[in-house]
């Protein structure tokens, strides 16, 4: 059960970082001049976080034998 709680905590941490990146990306895209390279890197990081979140969430689902 401890592993499940650890996974849930890790997922929440990743979701928080994902939301924080939303804010940073929005602010950066509003700034003049726009730093497109940094913006692209942040978006890539955000996508990697989303992939990690989905992977960890799938680990929480019980295996269903068909």
TILO-91600 format. One record per atom (N, C-alpha, C, O): residue number from 1; atom name; y, z, x. Coordinates in nm, 2 decimals. Atoms other than C-alpha are relative to their C-alpha. Last residue first. Layout:
<atoms>
(atom NUM,"CA",(Y,Z,X))
...
</atoms>
This chain:
<atoms>
(atom 66,"N",(0.01,0.09,0.12))
(atom 66,"CA",(-1.05,-2.02,-0.99))
(atom 66,"C",(-0.15,-0.02,-0.03))
(atom 66,"O",(-0.18,-0.10,-0.13))
(atom 65,"N",(0.12,0.08,-0.02))
(atom 65,"CA",(-1.02,-1.71,-0.77))
(atom 65,"C",(-0.02,-0.09,-0.12))
(atom 65,"O",(-0.04,-0.03,-0.23))
(atom 64,"N",(0.07,0.02,0.12))
(atom 64,"CA",(-0.67,-1.58,-0.78))
(atom 64,"C",(-0.12,-0.09,0.02))
(atom 64,"O",(-0.10,-0.21,0.08))
(atom 63,"N",(0.08,0.13,-0.01))
(atom 63,"CA",(-0.54,-1.43,-0.46))
(atom 63,"C",(-0.07,-0.01,-0.14))
(atom 63,"O",(-0.13,0.09,-0.18))
(atom 62,"N",(0.14,-0.02,-0.02))
(atom 62,"CA",(-0.28,-1.15,-0.54))
(atom 62,"C",(-0.07,-0.14,0.00))
(atom 62,"O",(-0.03,-0.23,-0.07))
(atom 61,"N",(0.08,0.04,0.12))
(atom 61,"CA",(0.08,-1.24,-0.49))
(atom 61,"C",(-0.15,0.02,0.02))
(atom 61,"O",(-0.20,-0.02,0.13))
(atom 60,"N",(0.01,-0.11,0.09))
(atom 60,"CA",(0.26,-1.04,-0.22))
(atom 60,"C",(-0.09,-0.03,-0.13))
(atom 60,"O",(-0.14,0.06,-0.19))
(atom 59,"N",(0.10,-0.10,-0.06))
(atom 59,"CA",(0.18,-1.29,0.05))
(atom 59,"C",(-0.01,0.12,-0.10))
(atom 59,"O",(-0.12,0.18,-0.09))
(atom 58,"N",(0.13,0.05,0.03))
(atom 58,"CA",(0.36,-1.55,-0.17))
(atom 58,"C",(-0.11,0.09,0.06))
(atom 58,"O",(-0.22,0.09,0.00))
(atom 57,"N",(0.03,-0.03,0.14))
(atom 57,"CA",(0.67,-1.34,-0.15))
(atom 57,"C",(-0.13,-0.05,-0.04))
(atom 57,"O",(-0.20,0.01,-0.12))
(atom 56,"N",(0.04,-0.14,0.01))
(atom 56,"CA",(0.65,-1.34,0.23))
(atom 56,"C",(-0.03,0.03,-0.15))
(atom 56,"O",(-0.11,0.11,-0.18))
(atom 55,"N",(0.13,-0.03,-0.06))
(atom 55,"CA",(0.63,-1.72,0.24))
(atom 55,"C",(-0.04,0.15,-0.02))
(atom 55,"O",(-0.15,0.17,-0.05))
(atom 54,"N",(0.11,0.06,0.08))
(atom 54,"CA",(0.91,-1.77,-0.01))
(atom 54,"C",(-0.14,0.03,0.06))
(atom 54,"O",(-0.23,0.06,-0.02))
(atom 53,"N",(0.01,-0.08,0.12))
(atom 53,"CA",(1.14,-1.53,0.18))
(atom 53,"C",(-0.11,-0.05,-0.09))
(atom 53,"O",(-0.19,0.03,-0.14))
(atom 52,"N",(0.07,-0.13,-0.03))
(atom 52,"CA",(1.06,-1.70,0.51))
(atom 52,"C",(-0.01,0.09,-0.12))
(atom 52,"O",(-0.12,0.15,-0.14))
(atom 51,"N",(0.14,0.03,-0.02))
(atom 51,"CA",(1.15,-2.04,0.36))
(atom 51,"C",(-0.08,0.13,0.04))
(atom 51,"O",(-0.19,0.14,-0.01))
(atom 50,"N",(0.06,0.03,0.13))
(atom 50,"CA",(1.47,-1.91,0.22))
(atom 50,"C",(-0.15,-0.03,0.02))
(atom 50,"O",(-0.23,0.02,-0.06))
(atom 49,"N",(0.02,-0.13,0.07))
(atom 49,"CA",(1.56,-1.76,0.56))
(atom 49,"C",(-0.07,-0.02,-0.13))
(atom 49,"O",(-0.15,0.06,-0.17))
(atom 48,"N",(0.11,-0.06,-0.06))
(atom 48,"CA",(1.50,-2.10,0.73))
(atom 48,"C",(-0.03,0.14,-0.07))
(atom 48,"O",(-0.14,0.18,-0.08))
(atom 47,"N",(0.12,0.06,0.04))
(atom 47,"CA",(1.73,-2.26,0.48))
(atom 47,"C",(-0.13,0.06,0.06))
(atom 47,"O",(-0.23,0.08,-0.01))
(atom 46,"N",(0.02,-0.04,0.14))
(atom 46,"CA",(2.00,-2.01,0.55))
(atom 46,"C",(-0.12,-0.06,-0.06))
(atom 46,"O",(-0.20,0.00,-0.13))
(atom 45,"N",(0.05,-0.14,0.00))
(atom 45,"CA",(1.96,-2.07,0.92))
(atom 45,"C",(-0.03,0.05,-0.14))
(atom 45,"O",(-0.13,0.12,-0.16))
(atom 44,"N",(0.14,0.01,-0.05))
(atom 44,"CA",(2.00,-2.45,0.87))
(atom 44,"C",(-0.06,0.14,0.00))
(atom 44,"O",(-0.18,0.16,-0.04))
(atom 43,"N",(0.08,0.06,0.11))
(atom 43,"CA",(2.31,-2.39,0.66))
(atom 43,"C",(-0.15,-0.01,0.04))
(atom 43,"O",(-0.24,0.02,-0.05))
(atom 42,"N",(0.01,-0.11,0.10))
(atom 42,"CA",(2.46,-2.17,0.93))
(atom 42,"C",(-0.09,-0.04,-0.12))
(atom 42,"O",(-0.17,0.04,-0.17))
(atom 41,"N",(0.09,-0.10,-0.05))
(atom 41,"CA",(2.38,-2.43,1.19))
(atom 41,"C",(-0.02,0.11,-0.10))
(atom 41,"O",(-0.13,0.16,-0.11))
(atom 40,"N",(0.14,0.06,0.01))
(atom 40,"CA",(2.54,-2.71,0.98))
(atom 40,"C",(-0.10,0.11,0.05))
(atom 40,"O",(-0.21,0.12,0.00))
(atom 39,"N",(0.04,0.01,0.14))
(atom 39,"CA",(2.86,-2.50,0.93))
(atom 39,"C",(-0.15,-0.05,-0.01))
(atom 39,"O",(-0.23,0.01,-0.09))
(atom 38,"N",(0.03,-0.14,0.04))
(atom 38,"CA",(2.88,-2.42,1.30))
(atom 38,"C",(-0.05,0.00,-0.14))
(atom 38,"O",(-0.15,0.07,-0.18))
(atom 37,"N",(0.12,-0.04,-0.08))
(atom 37,"CA",(2.86,-2.79,1.38))
(atom 37,"C",(-0.04,0.14,-0.04))
(atom 37,"O",(-0.16,0.16,-0.06))
(atom 36,"N",(0.12,0.05,0.06))
(atom 36,"CA",(3.10,-2.88,1.10))
(atom 36,"C",(-0.13,0.04,0.07))
(atom 36,"O",(-0.23,0.05,0.01))
(atom 35,"N",(0.09,0.01,-0.11))
(atom 35,"CA",(3.38,-2.65,1.22))
(atom 35,"C",(-0.14,-0.04,-0.05))
(atom 35,"O",(-0.22,0.04,-0.09))
(atom 34,"N",(0.13,-0.05,0.03))
(atom 34,"CA",(3.63,-2.72,0.94))
(atom 34,"C",(-0.09,-0.02,0.13))
(atom 34,"O",(-0.09,-0.13,0.19))
(atom 33,"N",(0.09,0.11,0.02))
(atom 33,"CA",(3.99,-2.75,1.06))
(atom 33,"C",(-0.14,0.06,-0.02))
(atom 33,"O",(-0.18,0.17,0.02))
(atom 32,"N",(-0.04,0.12,-0.06))
(atom 32,"CA",(4.10,-2.58,0.84))
(atom 32,"C",(0.03,0.02,0.15))
(atom 32,"O",(0.10,0.12,0.18))
(atom 31,"N",(-0.09,-0.01,-0.11))
(atom 31,"CA",(3.90,-2.31,0.67))
(atom 31,"C",(0.04,-0.14,0.05))
(atom 31,"O",(-0.03,-0.24,0.04))
(atom 30,"N",(-0.14,0.00,0.05))
(atom 30,"CA",(3.75,-2.36,0.33))
(atom 30,"C",(0.10,0.01,0.11))
(atom 30,"O",(0.22,-0.02,0.09))
(atom 29,"N",(-0.03,0.13,0.06))
(atom 29,"CA",(3.41,-2.46,0.46))
(atom 29,"C",(0.14,-0.01,-0.06))
(atom 29,"O",(0.19,-0.12,-0.07))
(atom 28,"N",(-0.01,0.10,-0.10))
(atom 28,"CA",(3.40,-2.16,0.68))
(atom 28,"C",(0.04,-0.13,-0.05))
(atom 28,"O",(0.12,-0.21,0.01))
(atom 27,"N",(-0.12,-0.02,-0.08))
(atom 27,"CA",(3.47,-1.92,0.40))
(atom 27,"C",(0.03,-0.10,0.10))
(atom 27,"O",(0.14,-0.15,0.12))
(atom 26,"N",(-0.11,0.03,0.09))
(atom 26,"CA",(3.20,-2.07,0.18))
(atom 26,"C",(0.13,0.02,0.07))
(atom 26,"O",(0.22,-0.07,0.06))
(atom 25,"N",(-0.01,0.15,0.01))
(atom 25,"CA",(2.95,-2.07,0.47))
(atom 25,"C",(0.12,-0.04,-0.09))
(atom 25,"O",(0.19,-0.14,-0.06))
(atom 24,"N",(-0.05,0.05,-0.13))
(atom 24,"CA",(3.03,-1.70,0.55))
(atom 24,"C",(0.01,-0.16,-0.01))
(atom 24,"O",(0.11,-0.21,0.03))
(atom 23,"N",(-0.14,-0.04,-0.01))
(atom 23,"CA",(2.98,-1.60,0.18))
(atom 23,"C",(0.07,-0.06,0.13))
(atom 23,"O",(0.18,-0.12,0.12))
(atom 22,"N",(-0.08,0.08,0.11))
(atom 22,"CA",(2.66,-1.79,0.14))
(atom 22,"C",(0.15,0.03,0.02))
(atom 22,"O",(0.23,-0.07,0.01))
(atom 21,"N",(-0.03,0.14,-0.06))
(atom 21,"CA",(2.54,-1.65,0.48))
(atom 21,"C",(0.07,-0.08,-0.10))
(atom 21,"O",(0.15,-0.17,-0.07))
(atom 20,"N",(-0.11,-0.01,-0.09))
(atom 20,"CA",(2.58,-1.30,0.33))
(atom 20,"C",(0.04,-0.13,0.06))
(atom 20,"O",(0.15,-0.16,0.08))
(atom 19,"N",(-0.13,-0.01,0.08))
(atom 19,"CA",(2.36,-1.39,0.04))
(atom 19,"C",(0.12,0.01,0.09))
(atom 19,"O",(0.22,-0.05,0.06))
(atom 18,"N",(-0.02,0.13,0.07))
(atom 18,"CA",(2.08,-1.51,0.28))
(atom 18,"C",(0.13,0.00,-0.08))
(atom 18,"O",(0.21,-0.09,-0.08))
(atom 17,"N",(-0.05,0.08,-0.10))
(atom 17,"CA",(2.12,-1.19,0.49))
(atom 17,"C",(0.03,-0.14,-0.06))
(atom 17,"O",(0.13,-0.20,-0.02))
(atom 16,"N",(-0.13,-0.05,-0.03))
(atom 16,"CA",(2.07,-0.98,0.18))
(atom 16,"C",(0.07,-0.09,0.11))
(atom 16,"O",(0.18,-0.13,0.09))
(atom 15,"N",(-0.08,0.04,0.11))
(atom 15,"CA",(1.77,-1.19,0.08))
(atom 15,"C",(0.15,0.04,0.02))
(atom 15,"O",(0.24,-0.03,-0.01))
(atom 14,"N",(-0.02,0.14,-0.01))
(atom 14,"CA",(1.62,-1.14,0.42))
(atom 14,"C",(0.09,-0.06,-0.11))
(atom 14,"O",(0.17,-0.14,-0.08))
(atom 13,"N",(-0.09,0.02,-0.12))
(atom 13,"CA",(1.66,-0.77,0.41))
(atom 13,"C",(0.04,-0.15,0.01))
(atom 13,"O",(0.15,-0.18,0.04))
(atom 12,"N",(-0.13,-0.04,0.05))
(atom 12,"CA",(1.51,-0.76,0.05))
(atom 12,"C",(0.10,-0.02,0.12))
(atom 12,"O",(0.22,-0.06,0.09))
(atom 11,"N",(-0.05,0.10,0.09))
(atom 11,"CA",(1.21,-0.96,0.17))
(atom 11,"C",(0.15,0.03,-0.04))
(atom 11,"O",(0.23,-0.05,-0.04))
(atom 10,"N",(-0.03,0.11,-0.09))
(atom 10,"CA",(1.16,-0.72,0.47))
(atom 10,"C",(0.06,-0.12,-0.09))
(atom 10,"O",(0.16,-0.18,-0.05))
(atom 9,"N",(-0.12,-0.03,-0.07))
(atom 9,"CA",(1.17,-0.43,0.23))
(atom 9,"C",(0.05,-0.11,0.09))
(atom 9,"O",(0.17,-0.14,0.09))
(atom 8,"N",(-0.11,0.00,0.09))
(atom 8,"CA",(0.92,-0.59,0.00))
(atom 8,"C",(0.13,0.03,0.07))
(atom 8,"O",(0.23,-0.02,0.03))
(atom 7,"N",(-0.03,0.14,0.04))
(atom 7,"CA",(0.69,-0.67,0.29))
(atom 7,"C",(0.12,-0.01,-0.10))
(atom 7,"O",(0.21,-0.09,-0.08))
(atom 6,"N",(-0.07,0.06,-0.12))
(atom 6,"CA",(0.71,-0.31,0.42))
(atom 6,"C",(0.04,-0.15,-0.03))
(atom 6,"O",(0.15,-0.19,0.01))
(atom 5,"N",(-0.14,-0.05,0.00))
(atom 5,"CA",(0.63,-0.18,0.07))
(atom 5,"C",(0.08,-0.06,0.12))
(atom 5,"O",(0.20,-0.09,0.11))
(atom 4,"N",(-0.08,0.06,0.11))
(atom 4,"CA",(0.33,-0.41,0.05))
(atom 4,"C",(0.14,0.05,0.00))
(atom 4,"O",(0.23,-0.03,-0.02))
(atom 3,"N",(-0.04,0.14,-0.04))
(atom 3,"CA",(0.21,-0.31,0.40))
(atom 3,"C",(0.08,-0.07,-0.11))
(atom 3,"O",(0.17,-0.14,-0.08))
(atom 2,"N",(-0.12,-0.01,-0.09))
(atom 2,"CA",(0.23,0.06,0.30))
(atom 2,"C",(0.04,-0.14,0.04))
(atom 2,"O",(0.16,-0.16,0.06))
(atom 1,"N",(-0.12,0.00,0.08))
(atom 1,"CA",(0.00,0.00,0.00))
(atom 1,"C",(0.13,0.00,0.09))
(atom 1,"O",(0.23,-0.05,0.05))
</atoms>
